[in-house]
Amino acid sequence: MQADLTPVIRSGGGGVHLPYVMDPCFEDIRWQHQQVLEAVARLESALGREGSASDAHRGDGPVVAALGKFLDFYESMLEPLMRAEEQDVYPLLDRCLPREIGSTAAMLREHETIRGLASMLRTSCTRMRHGAPEAKSDVAVVAQDLTLLLRDHIRKEDGVIHPLLERLLREGVRG
């Protein structure tokens, strides 16, 4: 059976452009994933900077600024990307895969965990800005959990899900 090549992936808002299924390389999503990984690296770099902890407690340090930039990036690019994947990519994969193989439920749960960690990071950042002494360690733990999960999640999407979906669509497999 021939794959339906009508556009199945639409913008998730916030200026996000996702590819059409006829784009066999998912290059736009991979590019967006690269942007996420670069934002993660910038956050990790800021959190690892020596001497920034005392400034951050006053609310005007580079850590708080980096957290703010990362959280803005999350809202403007990462959240819309996840919504678009949930609306278009994952359902398409679920339709293409036999039920015995599994579903994208684990990836959807990871999206929810990413959202929860981003919310916790935002709360900890606000507390840090207001001088809460324990907020810095909270930020460090939550940011580490979030960055590790994002790297792992993107590795699975780019290394397994997208290549599998590309192959299935080239072969014309439809659920």
C-alpha positions, -999 to +999 in steps of 0.1 A: +000+000+000+013+034-009+018+060+019-005+090+020+018+119+014-006+146+025+008+169+051+004+153+085+026+175+106+016+210+113+030+239+131+027+236+169+026+274+173+054+296+185+070+297+151+077+260+150+078+245+115+077+208+113+082+188+080+057+171+059+058+133+059+070+136+023+103+149+038+119+115+043+147+129+065+127+147+092+154+174+089+133+201+104+127+181+136+163+171+138+173+208+134+149+217+162+163+189+184+198+204+177+185+238+190+172+220+221+206+203+227+224+237+222+200+253+248+207+224+272+245+229+268+242+266+274+222+259+306+247+233+318+275+257+311+258+285+331+251+262+360+287+250+361+302+285+362+322+291+393+313+322+413+278+325+400+261+310+430+263+341+452+252+364+424+223+341+417+210+344+452+207+381+447+186+374+416+209+392+392+235+366+384+243+347+353+226+315+366+192+332+370+196+349+336+205+315+320+176+299+336+153+326+323+166+322+288+162+285+289+127+286+303+118+312+276+132+288+250+112+260+265+080+279+262+086+293+227+102+262+210+103+231+230+067+230+243+052+237+208+075+210+194+064+184+219+027+193+212+032+189+175+049+155+180+021+144+202-006+155+177+011+142+146+043+122+148+034+098+176-002+090+164+012+083+129+038+059+143+012+042+164-009+037+132+020+023+114+032-002+140+016-034+149+001-034+184+024-062+195+054-041+189+042-014+213+032+022+212+046+056+219+031+057+254+066+058+270+076+088+249+044+106+258+051+099+295+086+114+290+070+146+275+049+148+307+080+144+329+098+171+308+069+194+314+069+187+352+106+193+355+104+225+335+076+237+359+097+227+389+127+246+374+106+277+369+094+275+405+130+270+418+142+299+397+116+322+412+125+310+447+162+316+439+154+351+426+138+358+460+168+346+479+156+312+492+188+295+503+178+259+493+166+270+458+201+268+443+205+231+451+169+225+439+178+242+406+209+221+403+191+188+408+161+196+387+182+211+359+204+180+358+174+157+357+158+178+329+189+180+308+197+143+311+161+134+301+161+158+272+193+144+258+181+108+262+146+116+248+161+133+217+185+104+212+156+080+211+135+101+187+164+109+163+180+075+166+150+052+167+116+067+162+122+090+132+143+065+112+117+038+118+089+061+108+108+072+077+114+036+067+078+026+073+065+055+052+090+048+024+077+013+023+041+025+023+031+009+056-001+023+070-022+013+100 
